[in-house]
Amino acid sequence: MHLFEDAQSAFSADYAQARDAFLHAASAAGARVGHYACPAPGPRGEALHTDTAWLGDPGARKVLMVLSGTHGVEGFCGSGFQVHWLRAGMHRQLAADTAVLFVHAINPYGFAWLRRVNEDNVDLNRNYLDWSRPPPENPGYAEIAHALVPSRLDGPEAAEADAVLARFRQRVGEVPFYRALASGQFIDPQGLFYGGSGPTWSNRTLHAVMREYLGQATDVTCIDFHTGLGPYGHGDLMSDHEPGTDAAQRVRQFWGDGVSEIRRGQSLPLVPDGPTHFGVTRALPHARVTFGTLEFGTYERELGRVALRADQWLHLHGDPTGPQALPIKQALRRQFYPDTADWKEAVLFRGHQLVRMALAGMQGACAQRGQPVRD
């Protein structure tokens, strides 16, 4: 059977279906499965969980960890890949000293409710801080916070809020505007891109997963699936490792030239601290950690801003279970999960490629690299 035959069936229509597909695929593959109950319910009052699946040597020192659903509504993408990899029987190709750990829906609340944030309105990818230190400041956000989510999405109030943002954007430029908006803020618990006041349930859960599964590991590679930035269907593997470090060199060894190094300015440096990368590397000082954030492009970034504003308005001022929620949730879902065959196939192709290269890299293989262009 061709690897991508019936690719559509690996992707689900909602969180409940995704969880069911993941657990069935993990069980069929003979995985060791774990469950972590979320304290918040789903939109129908149902229980929500983060689930794990371990495949390979129980005492493996080399482990590839693959995460889905850090930003809940983006979970369709990573879940679809995890299910497809399990159904394809790829675990049968693992080296004897290597294991794969899938963490499915690390933010199940956001996945179930079709939200980027968690049950506390926290953007999980701004929450993995060293909480013994003060959180980063974002003075640009403070300047525009009052205009980001007006109490109405139409009418004079909305028009005035849009005008405030337009003036700020024109004055500072595109990159500073999005840095102010999206790099994370710690002053407005009801606002966009809130980083929290301490480790969230999802943050604590991922740390519990790492304590349970990775205590013996000496070589950990992690791929965290995301969507929403970049050209449609393009899977950009981004690295937050500091240039010149052993970890940055491993990223190039594993994945070659198909990597955007954030600290070199090769990808938009919106978030100075707080993404999953930092939480994982801090939690595993005993291991050699190689981390990549895999970002699949969807639609225009400005459409994402509008969709996130509408969803924030809905949960602040509207009824997230009422009829007004449907078009808002549909727009947000579409922005972060283009439900099209070509986009899904692109996710699977790039996902399988990078997982294969990571597993080979942990065995010492080097990705082929082209010669640099010289003037």
N, C-alpha and C positions, 0 to 999 in steps of 0.2 A: 504494500500500500504506500502511495506517495505520502511524504511526511505531512503535507498540508491538505490532504484530502479530508473533506468534511470539517474544515477548520471552523466553520461557523458554530458548530455544536459545542465547542469548548467555551464559548462566551455566553453569559447568562443575561437574563432580562432584569434581575434584581438581586439584592443581597441574599435572600433566602435560597433562591435557585443556585446562586454561585456557591454558597456554603454547601448545599447538598451535593453539587457536582464535584466539589473539591474533596469532600469526605468520601464519596463513593470511589473516586479515582485513586485516592490515597489508600483506601482499604484494598482495592483490587491490586494495587502495586505492592502490597505487603508492608506498607509503611508503619512505623511507630507513630501513633497519632496522639496529640494532646489538645486540651480544650481550656480556654480561659474565659470565664463569664464576665461580660461587661456589666457595670452597675446600672446602666440606663437601658430602657426598653426601646424597641423599634416603633414605627408609626402605628402599628396595630396592637401594641402592647406585648409583642413577642420578645422572647429572650434573644440576646445577641452575644456572639462569641468571636474571639480570635482563636483560630485553630492552627495547629502545627503538624507537619509531617516530616519525619526523619527517614531517609533511605540510605542504606549503605552500612559500612562497618560501624557497629555500636560504639566502639572505642576510637573512632577515626580521629587522627590528629589534623587532618586536612578537611576543612568543611566549607562548602559553598552555601551561604544563606541568601535566600531570595524572598524579598518582602513585597506584599501587595497591600494597597489601601491605606497608605500613610495619610493621603488626602482622600477621605472616604469615597467621594463620588468617582475618583479616579481608579477605584478598586476593580472595575470591570476589566480593565486592561491587564493588570498583573494577575488577577484571578484566571482570566482566560488563558494566559500563557502557562500558569502553574498546572491547570487542569490538562492542557494539551500535552505538556511535557510528561505528566504522569501517565496519561492514556497511551502515549506513544512508546512507553516502556523504556525511556531513556536511562532509567536507573540501572538497567542491566548492563550498561556500558561503563559504570563507575569503576575506577581503579580500586584495588583491594584496600588501600589505606585512606580512602576518600569517602565522604558522605555529603549528602545534600539535605539542607534543612529549609523547608518552605514555611514561611509565616504568612498565613492567609488572613487578610482583613485586620490589620493591626489597629485600624480605627473602624470597628464595625458599626458604630453609631452613624458616622458620616456616610458610610456605604449604604446603610439601610434607609436613612433619611434623605439621601441624595444631597449631602452637604460636603463642603471641603473640610469643615471644622469638626471637632468632637462634641461630646455632650456638654462641655463647659465653654463652648464657643472658642476653643483654642485651636490654632493652626499647629498641628503636631510637629511640622517641620520648622517651627520656631521655638520648640519647647525643650529640645535636648541640649540645654545649657548646663554649665557648671553653676548650680544654684547656690553655691557658697559665695559667689561673687555677684555684684549688682548686674542686672540685665543690661543689654545695650540700649543706648538712647537713640531716639529717632525724632529730632526736632522738626523735620519736615512734616511728619505725620501730625504732630500737634497743631501745626498751622492750618491743616485742611480737614482735621477730624470732624468738625461740625458740619461739613458739606458732603461727606462721603456717603452717608445713608440718611437722606431726609425722611421726614415722617410720612411723606407722600411721594409716590413715584411719578406723579404728573401734577400739572397746575403750577401756580406762581412759585411755591416753595421749592419744587423740584427744579424749576428753571433758574432760580437764584443760586441753588447749590451747584448746578452745572456751570453757571457763570463763574462762581468762585474757583472751581477746579480748573476751568479753562484759563483764567487769568494766572493762576499759580503755574500751570503747565507751560504757558507761553513765556512766563518770566524765568523759569528755571531750566526748561528744556525737557525732552522726553525721558532720558535716563534718570536724572534727578527726580522727576515726577514719579516714575515707577519705583524708584528706590524709596522715596518717602511713603508711597502707598503700600508697598509689598515687602519691604525688607524685615518687617516685624515691629510690633509696638507692644509696650507693657504698661500703658497708662489708661487704656479704655477697654474694660472687660466686655463691653457690648459692641466693640468696633471690629473692623476688618483686620485680618492678619494679627490677631492678638496672640501673644506668646505664652500667656498664663502667668501665674504667681508661684508656681512650683511644678514639680513633675506630675503630669497627668496620669490617669489610669493606663492609657496606651503606652506611655513612656515607662511606667513601672512594670507593665506587662512585658514589654520587650526586654527589659533588664532581667525579669524573672526567666524568660525564655533562654536568654544567654547564659544565666547561671545554671539552668537545668541541663542545657545541651552542649555548651561550649567551654565548660570548665577545663576539659582535658585538651582542647584544641590548641595547637601551636601555629596554625596557618589558616586564617579565616578570610575568605573573600565574600563580599556582600554586593548584591545588585538590588537596588530599590527602584521599583517601577513607578513612574509618574506620567502624567499627561497634561497637555494644555499650552506648552510653549514650543515655538519653532514651526517649521514648515509641516504641512499636513502629511502625516504618515512617517515622517523622518524620526528615527530613533537616535537621539543624541546622548551618548554616554559621557557624563560630566564627572570630573574629578575635583574634589576639594582638598586633595593632598598638597602640601607645600612643595613648590618646585625645588628640585635638587635633593629631596629626601629619598630614602630607599623605597618608600611607598609610592612616590611619584614615578620612580623608575620601574617599579613592578607594574603599575598601570599601563605604561607603554610596552613593557614586556608582554603582558597578557593580551592587550587589545590593540597594540600598534598605533597607527596614526588616526584611528577612528575615535579619538577621545578629545573632548574639549576640556582644557584645564582652566578652571575658574580663576585660580590665583595668577594665571598668566594673562588674564583678560580675554580668554578665548570664548567665554560665555558670560552673559550678563551677571555681574557680581552683586546680586541683590541682598544676599543674606550673609552677614559676617560670621554668625554663630547661631546654633540652634537646630540645623538640619540633622537628620538621622546619622549622617556620617560622623558627626562629633560625638553623639551618644554611644555609638558602637565602638569607636576608637578609644574613647575614655574608659569604657567598661571592660575592655579586653587588653590590659597592659601586658599580659603574659603571652599574647599571640601576635603574630605578624599579620596585620590587617591591611587588606587591599579593598577599597570601597569605590563603587561606581553608582551614580544616580542616573538611571535610564529614563530620559524624558522624551515622550512621543508627541510630536506636534499635532495640533488639531486645527482650530480656526483662528482668525485674527485675535490678537491679544486684547484689543479694546472690547470685543464682544464678550470676552471672559470677564473683564472688569464690570461691565453692565450686568452680566448674569449673576456675578457674586454680590453686587449691590442689591439686586432685586431679591435674592435669597436671604440676605441679611435683613432687609426690610420686612420680608415675610415673617421671619422668626422674631423680630422685634415688635412689629406693629400690626401684623396680619394674623391669619389663621393657617398654620402649616398643614392642617388636615382638611381644610375647607376647599371649596371649588376654585378659589382664587389661586390656590397653590399649584394647580395642574400646569398652566402655561409656564410658570416660573421654574418649576422643577424640570419640565421638559427642555427648556432652554439651557439650564445648567447641565443636565445630563448630556445633551447633544454637544455642548462645548467641550466637555471633558471625556466624552465617550462617543465618537462618531460611529454609529451603529451601521457600518458599511463593510461589505466583504473585502474591499481592497485595503482599507485601514487595518482590519483585523489580520489579514495575511501579512501586512507589513510588520505588525507587532510580533507575530509568531516567527517570521523569518529573522528579524533582528534579535529577538529574545533567544531563540535557539542558537544563533551565531555567537552571541556574547557569552552564554552559558557554556557552550562547547569550548570557546577560547579560554574562559576562566578555568575550567577543569583541566585543560591542557597546560595552562600556565602554572597551575599549582604542581604539576608534574615536571616542571622545568622547561616546557616548550616556550619558544619565543615567536610572537606574531611577526609575520613578514612586514617589513617596512620599506617604503620607497626611498630612494636617494633624495636628499634635499635639493631643491632647485637653487642653482647658483647664478648670480648676475654675470 
